[in-house]
Amino acid sequence: MQFDLVLTGGDVIDPAAGLRGMMDIGIAGGKIVAVAPSLAGNPARKTIDAKGRLVMPGLVDIHAHVFVNAHDMGGRTDQICGCSGVTTLCDAGSAGSSNFAGLRHVLDTEVRTRVRAFVNLSAIGITGTSRGGELSHFPYADPEGCARTIVENPDLAIGVKLRFGPGLVWEYSAEPVKLARRTADMAGGVPMMMHITDSPIPLPALIEHMKPGDIVTHCYHGRAHGIMGQEKQFLLKEVVEAQRAGIIFDCAHGRNHFNFRMIERALDQGFLPDTISTDLTVTTATQGPVWDLPTTMSKLLHFGLPLEEIVRRSTAAPARIMGLEGTVGSLRPGANADIAVFELREGAFELRDSDGDTIVAKRRLLAHLTMKDGRVCYERPEGT
């Protein structure tokens, strides 16, 4: 067998495929065609030495923003994703029915990163306005248009997005959640993603209207009515039961949604996020505290989440939700050759949460090389 490229000698980590250890990866036609302890007997047009590095599937960020205010990361998406090992991301409701065509245009003309999207229940999407959030006025809600947009864009749109919080919805009750869920049903039973931070009402009153496969995003915020209620000491039984029943809890770091004390308590009580994501925008990528997905992963590593579980929740788990299982998020033969090579650097790294608290981590993941569909799209400069 002849390969276009062989990645040799890396410490492969792909929990979903049951792969761990020193292995070579053979690539041809943009696909992974072989994974074995050694592929030395097979000719290859190019070889990349990954010795001393971690090799994992290209990262999948299920909550980021390409098109907030009709631009945000926009044409910078590839640059921001490439240098962090991310090959696939999901835009979490930046666009609604009235401006979804704009998001598609940007993706078609300026972005090579693989992108899927949730469609905002609000027709205007996440658009800055002095008059309140995108659903602060009920007439902005467009359930029919949202469902139609999802149905008409099956290659891109995967579900419904609702932001629930102060100033974001027309009333502080379960009605916005019910409407989002009905919209998802109208679109063929797709998932809905609910942003919730500093909720005016308790979380159990909202998640009782969600279905298995729906997503609660920003699960580790330290503000009102989170996964530990107002006392912020012990997990709510309704949250534990919801996760067991198939409701997905996504961490989504962001500017306001990632609290170290909450994370430590939750992990101590056995509550792991189903997916690890960033809520990344240009601001949080260039000014922090998020920076990128590997930094978020490193923060969870510091608090004791095993590396194998961090990789699973940053690759295969979000890929499955996005309908890409078997295509990305795995190094199994037949998958797209999306590969991230990392250095697990040791030292003393000061990392910050969304509330200004800091930790000093002893280990940090740094992207060394990113490959999408068998082509290298980023290599870390020597000496950095």
C-alpha positions as CSV (number, residue, x, y, z in Angstrom):
1,M,0.0,0.0,0.0
2,Q,1.3,3.5,-0.9
3,F,0.4,6.5,1.3
4,D,0.3,10.1,0.5
5,L,1.6,10.8,4.0
6,V,2.6,8.8,7.1
7,L,2.6,10.4,10.6
8,T,5.1,8.3,12.5
9,G,6.0,7.6,16.1
10,G,3.4,9.7,17.9
11,D,1.5,8.8,21.1
12,V,-1.9,8.2,19.7
13,I,-4.9,8.9,21.9
14,D,-8.4,8.2,20.5
15,P,-10.6,6.8,23.3
16,A,-13.6,6.4,20.9
17,A,-11.6,4.1,18.6
18,G,-9.8,2.4,21.5
19,L,-6.5,3.6,20.3
20,R,-3.7,4.5,22.7
21,G,0.1,4.1,22.3
22,M,2.9,4.7,19.9
23,M,1.5,4.2,16.4
24,D,1.9,5.3,12.8
25,I,-1.0,6.7,10.8
26,G,-1.2,6.2,7.0
27,I,-3.1,8.7,4.9
28,A,-4.3,8.5,1.3
29,G,-6.8,10.5,-0.6
30,G,-7.6,12.7,2.4
31,K,-8.6,9.7,4.5
32,I,-7.0,7.7,7.2
33,V,-6.3,4.2,5.7
34,A,-4.1,2.5,8.3
35,V,-3.2,2.8,12.0
36,A,-0.5,0.4,13.2
37,P,2.5,0.2,15.5
38,S,4.7,0.5,12.4
39,L,4.0,1.3,8.7
40,A,7.7,1.4,7.9
41,G,7.3,-1.3,5.1
42,N,4.9,0.9,3.1
43,P,6.1,3.6,0.7
44,A,4.9,7.2,1.4
45,R,5.3,10.4,-0.5
46,K,5.8,12.3,2.7
47,T,6.6,11.4,6.3
48,I,6.0,13.6,9.4
49,D,7.8,12.6,12.6
50,A,5.5,13.0,15.6
51,K,7.8,11.4,18.2
52,G,7.4,12.9,21.6
53,R,4.0,14.3,20.7
54,L,0.4,13.4,21.4
55,V,-1.6,12.6,18.3
56,M,-5.4,12.8,18.5
57,P,-8.3,13.4,16.2
58,G,-8.8,17.0,15.0
59,L,-10.6,18.8,17.7
60,V,-14.4,19.5,17.4
61,D,-15.7,22.6,19.1
62,I,-19.4,22.4,19.4
63,H,-20.0,25.9,20.6
64,A,-18.2,28.9,18.9
65,H,-19.3,32.0,17.0
66,V,-18.4,32.8,13.4
67,F,-21.1,35.3,12.7
68,V,-22.2,37.3,15.8
69,N,-23.2,40.8,14.7
70,A,-22.9,39.4,11.1
71,H,-19.1,39.2,11.3
72,D,-17.1,38.2,14.4
73,M,-14.6,35.5,13.5
74,G,-15.8,35.5,9.9
75,G,-12.8,35.1,7.6
76,R,-10.4,34.7,10.6
77,T,-12.0,31.4,11.5
78,D,-9.4,29.3,9.8
79,Q,-6.5,31.1,11.4
80,I,-8.0,30.9,14.9
81,C,-9.0,27.2,14.5
82,G,-5.9,26.0,12.7
83,C,-3.4,27.1,15.4
84,S,-5.4,25.3,18.1
85,G,-5.9,21.9,16.5
86,V,-9.6,22.5,15.7
87,T,-10.8,21.2,12.3
88,T,-14.5,21.3,12.9
89,L,-16.7,23.7,14.8
90,C,-20.4,24.5,15.3
91,D,-21.7,28.1,15.2
92,A,-24.0,28.2,18.2
93,G,-26.9,30.4,17.0
94,S,-25.1,33.5,15.7
95,A,-27.7,33.7,12.8
96,G,-31.4,33.4,12.7
97,S,-33.8,32.9,9.8
98,S,-33.3,36.5,8.5
99,N,-29.5,36.4,8.3
100,F,-28.7,32.7,7.9
101,A,-27.9,33.3,4.2
102,G,-25.2,35.7,5.3
103,L,-23.6,33.0,7.5
104,R,-23.7,30.6,4.6
105,H,-22.1,33.1,2.3
106,V,-19.2,33.7,4.7
107,L,-18.7,30.0,5.1
108,D,-18.8,29.3,1.4
109,T,-16.5,32.1,0.4
110,E,-14.1,32.6,3.3
111,V,-13.9,29.6,5.5
112,R,-12.4,26.2,5.0
113,T,-12.8,24.9,8.5
114,R,-15.7,22.4,8.6
115,V,-18.7,24.2,10.1
116,R,-22.2,23.3,11.2
117,A,-24.6,25.6,12.9
118,F,-27.6,26.0,15.2
119,V,-30.2,28.4,14.0
120,N,-31.3,31.0,16.5
121,L,-35.0,31.0,17.5
122,S,-34.8,34.8,17.0
123,A,-35.0,35.9,13.4
124,I,-32.2,38.4,13.9
125,G,-29.8,36.0,15.6
126,I,-27.2,37.3,18.1
127,T,-27.1,41.0,17.1
128,G,-26.1,43.8,19.4
129,T,-28.9,46.2,20.2
130,S,-29.4,48.7,22.9
131,R,-33.0,47.5,23.1
132,G,-32.2,44.2,24.6
133,G,-31.3,40.7,23.5
134,E,-32.4,38.9,20.4
135,L,-35.6,37.5,22.1
136,S,-36.3,40.4,24.5
137,H,-39.2,41.3,22.3
138,F,-41.5,38.4,21.4
139,P,-42.0,39.5,17.7
140,Y,-38.3,38.6,17.1
141,A,-39.2,35.0,17.7
142,D,-39.6,33.1,14.3
143,P,-40.3,29.5,15.0
144,E,-41.6,28.8,11.5
145,G,-38.7,30.6,9.8
146,C,-36.2,28.9,12.1
147,A,-37.6,25.4,11.3
148,R,-37.8,26.2,7.6
149,T,-34.2,27.4,7.6
150,I,-33.0,24.1,9.2
151,V,-35.0,22.0,6.8
152,E,-33.7,23.9,3.8
153,N,-30.1,23.8,4.9
154,P,-29.5,20.1,5.9
155,D,-25.8,20.2,5.1
156,L,-25.2,23.1,7.5
157,A,-28.0,23.6,10.1
158,I,-28.3,21.0,12.8
159,G,-30.7,22.4,15.5
160,V,-32.3,25.3,17.3
161,K,-30.5,27.7,19.6
162,L,-32.1,29.6,22.5
163,R,-30.3,32.0,24.9
164,F,-32.2,32.2,28.2
165,G,-31.2,34.8,30.7
166,P,-31.7,38.3,31.9
167,G,-32.7,40.6,29.1
168,L,-32.5,37.8,26.5
169,V,-36.1,36.5,26.5
170,W,-39.5,38.1,26.4
171,E,-40.6,36.5,29.7
172,Y,-39.0,34.7,32.6
173,S,-40.8,31.4,32.4
174,A,-40.5,28.1,30.7
175,E,-42.4,29.4,27.6
176,P,-39.3,30.3,25.6
177,V,-37.9,26.8,26.2
178,K,-41.2,25.2,25.2
179,L,-41.3,27.3,22.0
180,A,-37.7,26.3,21.1
181,R,-38.5,22.7,21.7
182,R,-41.6,22.9,19.5
183,T,-39.5,24.6,16.8
184,A,-37.0,21.7,16.9
185,D,-39.8,19.3,16.5
186,M,-41.2,21.2,13.5
187,A,-37.7,20.9,11.9
188,G,-37.8,17.1,12.2
189,G,-36.9,16.5,15.8
190,V,-33.5,18.1,15.7
191,P,-31.8,19.0,19.0
192,M,-32.1,22.3,20.7
193,M,-29.3,24.1,22.6
194,M,-30.1,26.3,25.5
195,H,-27.7,28.9,26.8
196,I,-28.3,29.5,30.5
197,T,-26.3,31.7,32.8
198,D,-27.6,33.8,35.7
199,S,-31.1,32.4,35.1
200,P,-34.1,34.3,36.6
201,I,-35.7,30.9,37.4
202,P,-34.4,27.6,38.6
203,L,-32.8,25.3,36.0
204,P,-35.0,22.3,36.7
205,A,-38.1,24.3,35.6
206,L,-36.4,24.6,32.2
207,I,-34.8,21.3,31.6
208,E,-38.0,19.4,32.3
209,H,-39.2,20.6,28.9
210,M,-36.1,19.3,27.0
211,K,-35.6,16.0,25.3
212,P,-32.8,13.5,25.3
213,G,-30.2,14.9,22.8
214,D,-30.9,18.5,23.7
215,I,-28.0,20.5,25.1
216,V,-27.6,22.7,28.2
217,T,-24.6,24.9,27.4
218,H,-22.5,26.8,29.9
219,C,-23.0,24.2,32.6
220,Y,-20.1,25.4,34.7
221,H,-21.1,29.0,35.2
222,G,-21.0,30.2,38.8
223,R,-24.0,32.5,38.7
224,A,-27.7,32.2,39.6
225,H,-29.7,29.0,39.2
226,G,-27.0,26.7,37.8
227,I,-26.4,23.0,38.1
228,M,-26.1,23.4,41.9
229,G,-28.9,25.8,42.4
230,Q,-28.6,28.9,44.5
231,E,-26.5,27.4,47.3
232,K,-23.8,26.2,44.8
233,Q,-22.7,23.3,47.0
234,F,-24.3,20.1,45.7
235,L,-25.5,19.0,42.3
236,L,-29.3,19.2,41.9
237,K,-30.9,15.7,41.6
238,E,-32.8,17.0,38.6
239,V,-29.6,17.8,36.8
240,V,-28.1,14.3,37.5
241,E,-31.3,12.7,36.4
242,A,-31.4,14.8,33.2
243,Q,-27.8,13.8,32.2
244,R,-28.6,10.2,32.9
245,A,-31.7,10.5,30.7
246,G,-29.6,11.8,27.8
247,I,-29.7,15.6,28.1
248,I,-26.2,16.8,27.1
249,F,-24.3,19.2,29.3
250,D,-21.7,21.3,27.5
251,C,-19.2,23.5,29.4
252,A,-18.8,26.3,26.8
253,H,-16.2,28.6,28.5
254,G,-17.0,32.1,27.1
255,R,-16.5,35.4,28.8
256,N,-19.1,34.7,31.6
257,H,-19.6,31.0,31.9
258,F,-16.6,29.1,33.4
259,N,-16.0,29.2,37.1
260,F,-13.1,27.3,38.7
261,R,-14.8,26.7,42.0
262,M,-17.9,25.4,40.3
263,I,-15.8,23.1,38.1
264,E,-13.9,21.7,41.1
265,R,-17.1,21.0,43.1
266,A,-18.8,19.4,40.1
267,L,-15.9,17.2,39.2
268,D,-15.5,16.2,42.9
269,Q,-19.2,15.1,42.8
270,G,-18.7,13.1,39.6
271,F,-20.4,15.5,37.2
272,L,-18.4,15.6,34.0
273,P,-19.3,17.7,31.0
274,D,-20.6,15.7,28.0
275,T,-18.8,18.0,25.6
276,I,-16.0,20.5,26.0
277,S,-16.3,23.8,24.0
278,T,-15.2,27.4,24.0
279,D,-18.0,29.8,23.1
280,L,-15.2,31.4,21.2
281,T,-15.4,34.8,19.6
282,V,-12.7,37.1,18.3
283,T,-12.6,39.0,21.6
284,T,-12.2,35.8,23.8
285,A,-9.6,34.4,21.3
286,T,-7.4,37.5,21.3
287,Q,-8.0,39.0,24.8
288,G,-8.9,35.9,26.8
289,P,-9.9,34.4,29.1
290,V,-10.8,31.6,26.7
291,W,-8.0,31.9,24.1
292,D,-8.7,28.5,22.4
293,L,-10.0,25.0,22.9
294,P,-6.7,23.5,24.1
295,T,-6.6,26.1,26.9
296,T,-10.0,25.1,28.0
297,M,-9.0,21.4,27.9
298,S,-5.9,22.3,30.0
299,K,-8.0,23.9,32.7
300,L,-10.1,20.8,33.0
301,L,-6.9,18.7,33.0
302,H,-5.7,20.8,36.0
303,F,-8.8,19.9,38.0
304,G,-8.3,16.2,37.4
305,L,-10.4,15.3,34.4
306,P,-8.4,12.4,32.8
307,L,-6.8,13.3,29.5
308,E,-8.6,10.4,27.7
309,E,-12.0,11.8,28.8
310,I,-11.0,15.3,27.8
311,V,-10.1,14.1,24.3
312,R,-13.3,12.1,24.0
313,R,-15.4,15.1,24.9
314,S,-13.5,17.4,22.5
315,T,-13.6,15.0,19.5
316,A,-16.0,12.0,19.2
317,A,-18.8,13.3,21.5
318,P,-19.4,16.6,19.7
319,A,-18.9,15.0,16.3
320,R,-21.7,12.6,17.0
321,I,-24.0,15.4,18.0
322,M,-23.2,17.2,14.8
323,G,-24.0,14.2,12.7
324,L,-20.4,13.6,11.8
325,E,-19.7,10.4,13.6
326,G,-17.3,8.2,11.7
327,T,-16.3,11.1,9.5
328,V,-14.4,13.3,12.0
329,G,-13.6,13.0,15.7
330,S,-11.8,9.6,15.2
331,L,-8.6,8.2,13.8
332,R,-10.3,5.0,12.6
333,P,-9.5,3.9,9.1
334,G,-12.1,5.4,6.8
335,A,-12.4,8.7,8.7
336,N,-11.3,12.0,7.2
337,A,-7.7,12.6,7.9
338,D,-8.3,15.3,10.5
339,I,-5.5,15.1,13.0
340,A,-4.2,17.3,15.8
341,V,-0.6,16.9,17.1
342,F,0.0,18.3,20.5
343,E,2.8,19.0,23.0
344,L,1.8,18.4,26.6
345,R,4.2,21.0,28.0
346,E,5.2,21.0,31.6
347,G,5.8,24.2,33.6
348,A,3.9,26.8,35.6
349,F,1.0,28.3,33.5
350,E,-1.3,30.9,35.0
351,L,-4.8,30.3,33.6
352,R,-7.9,32.5,34.3
353,D,-11.6,31.7,34.6
354,S,-14.5,33.9,33.5
355,D,-14.7,35.5,37.0
356,G,-11.1,36.6,37.3
357,D,-9.9,33.8,39.5
358,T,-6.6,32.1,38.5
359,I,-4.9,28.8,38.8
360,V,-1.3,27.8,38.1
361,A,-1.4,24.6,36.0
362,K,1.6,22.3,35.8
363,R,0.7,21.0,32.3
364,R,-0.7,22.7,29.2
365,L,-1.7,21.4,25.8
366,L,-0.1,23.3,22.9
367,A,-1.0,22.6,19.3
368,H,2.1,21.5,17.3
369,L,0.4,20.6,14.0
370,T,-3.1,20.6,12.6
371,M,-4.2,18.5,9.6
372,K,-7.5,18.7,7.8
373,D,-8.5,16.2,5.1
374,G,-4.9,15.0,4.9
375,R,-3.4,18.5,4.4
376,V,-1.3,20.3,6.9
377,C,-3.0,23.7,7.7
378,Y,-0.9,24.7,10.7
379,E,2.6,24.0,12.1
380,R,3.8,25.7,15.3
381,P,6.9,27.9,14.6
382,E,10.1,26.5,15.9
383,G,11.1,27.7,19.4
384,T,7.6,28.8,20.5
